[in-house]
Amino acid sequence: MNLCINHLHFQVKKRHLLENITLQAFPNEVLGLIGPNGAGKSTLLKHVAGILRSPASSITLGALDLSSLDAKALASHIAYLSQFNTPSHATVLEVLELGRRVYSGMRLSKSDKEKIETIVEHFELAPLLEEEIETLSGGERQKVLIASALLQEPKILLLDEPISHLDPKNQLEMLSAVRHVTREKGLITLIVLHDIQHAIHYTDALVLLKQGKILHHVPTKTLSESMIQELFDVEASLHVKEGHTFVYYGHAHDETPHKHAHTFTIAKNNQ
Ligand SMILES: Nc1ncnc2c1ncn2[C@@H]1O[C@H](COP(=O)(O)OP(=O)(O)OP(=O)(O)O)[C@@H](O)[C@H]1O
């Protein structure tokens, strides 16, 4: 079942925040949304999450019209981790349990509890379970919220800058976990990332959004320097070292191995 966004248009007063957004995302795919500040990335995710609605457009998952569902029905299809919202007055365990309540209500089953235990172990959250979520560090909180979103077992996972507070090790582990779970469970994952390096290594396809419009929607391996430059209005160059692709901003390095920098893409280096 594909996620289809058709002719999404969103305007506030006279300002067009999203213009004619049409795209498809597929099961097993991590689709990265990248673009400058204010490009409309969060606004796009909020539409898929059903927080914002634009009646003239349609957002469907297979034959299901997501825009016709209420919040509870949406929660069984979509887990959304927003940039800023954190539940208040809840312990870590309660936040994790929230991920299962969409299915089980207040009485969690044995299987719900086992799923929580597995994720607690995987994300090493055991020492934090009784802590109030508000007292955690930004990174710890982000880990708990991602774990809770995964416990929801959605078909669509929406992550808005999910790693902004994590240290480098946790960033890599979290992105790796997101990619793994997307493939293992056949999810459609939309993730907003500011770090192009991460986007290159952990996404399958990229939507490049600028001023509310899609500039490009490409397989990640075909992202080119010229696309990055067009998107961010900065000099950018891609370099490959030992199979890994690195992005440099500013003027290209002297040791750039590719003379035709603007045509260089990252094909075959996206592992
Ligand atoms: N409800 C709203 N009313 C008016 N303007 C809004 C509203 N929501 C978003 N905007 C504006 O729309 C633009 C896009 O915002 P959005 O948060 O989607 O950008 P973004 O690409 O996620 O940016 P960032 O990378 O900075 O998080 C911004 O200029 C923002 O101020």
The ligand as an SDF file (V2000), in Angstrom:
LIG
                    3D

 31 33  0  0  0  0  0  0  0  0999 V2000
    0.0480   27.8170   11.1370 N   0  0  0  0  0  0  0  0  0  0  0  0
    0.8810   28.6440   10.4980 C   0  0  0  0  0  0  0  0  0  0  0  0
    0.5500   29.9230   10.2690 N   0  0  0  0  0  0  0  0  0  0  0  0
    1.3730   30.7350    9.5860 C   0  0  0  0  0  0  0  0  0  0  0  0
    2.5800   30.3860    9.1260 N   0  0  0  0  0  0  0  0  0  0  0  0
    2.9720   29.1420    9.3520 C   0  0  0  0  0  0  0  0  0  0  0  0
    2.1590   28.1860   10.0420 C   0  0  0  0  0  0  0  0  0  0  0  0
    2.8140   27.0220   10.1070 N   0  0  0  0  0  0  0  0  0  0  0  0
    4.0080   27.2330    9.4830 C   0  0  0  0  0  0  0  0  0  0  0  0
    4.0940   28.4850    9.0390 N   0  0  0  0  0  0  0  0  0  0  0  0
    5.2090   29.0560    8.2640 C   0  0  0  0  0  0  0  0  0  0  0  0
    5.4080   28.1920    7.1660 O   0  0  0  0  0  0  0  0  0  0  0  0
    6.7740   28.0960    6.8400 C   0  0  0  0  0  0  0  0  0  0  0  0
    7.1840   26.6380    6.8140 C   0  0  0  0  0  0  0  0  0  0  0  0
    7.2430   26.1600    8.1530 O   0  0  0  0  0  0  0  0  0  0  0  0
    7.7440   24.6950    8.4910 P   0  0  0  0  0  0  0  0  0  0  0  0
    7.7900   24.5900    9.9870 O   0  0  0  0  0  0  0  0  0  0  0  0
    6.9140   23.7190    7.7600 O   0  0  0  0  0  0  0  0  0  0  0  0
    9.2060   24.7290    7.8770 O   0  0  0  0  0  0  0  0  0  0  0  0
   10.3750   23.6650    7.9870 P   0  0  0  0  0  0  0  0  0  0  0  0
   10.8240   23.3670    6.5930 O   0  0  0  0  0  0  0  0  0  0  0  0
    9.9710   22.5020    8.8240 O   0  0  0  0  0  0  0  0  0  0  0  0
   11.4780   24.5370    8.7110 O   0  0  0  0  0  0  0  0  0  0  0  0
   12.6290   24.1940    9.7920 P   0  0  0  0  0  0  0  0  0  0  0  0
   13.7030   23.4600    9.0350 O   0  0  0  0  0  0  0  0  0  0  0  0
   13.0880   25.5490   10.2180 O   0  0  0  0  0  0  0  0  0  0  0  0
   12.0430   23.3980   10.9150 O   0  0  0  0  0  0  0  0  0  0  0  0
    7.5120   28.9200    7.8840 C   0  0  0  0  0  0  0  0  0  0  0  0
    7.8430   30.1580    7.3200 O   0  0  0  0  0  0  0  0  0  0  0  0
    6.5180   29.0730    9.0030 C   0  0  0  0  0  0  0  0  0  0  0  0
    6.6870   30.2820    9.6730 O   0  0  0  0  0  0  0  0  0  0  0  0
  1  2  1  0
  2  3  1  0
  2  7  2  0
  3  4  2  0
  4  5  1  0
  5  6  2  0
  6  7  1  0
  6 10  1  0
  7  8  1  0
  8  9  2  0
  9 10  1  0
 10 11  1  0
 11 12  1  0
 11 30  1  0
 12 13  1  0
 13 14  1  0
 13 28  1  0
 14 15  1  0
 15 16  1  0
 16 17  2  0
 16 18  1  0
 16 19  1  0
 19 20  1  0
 20 21  2  0
 20 22  1  0
 20 23  1  0
 23 24  1  0
 24 25  2  0
 24 26  1  0
 24 27  1  0
 28 29  1  0
 28 30  1  0
 30 31  1  0
M  END
$$$$
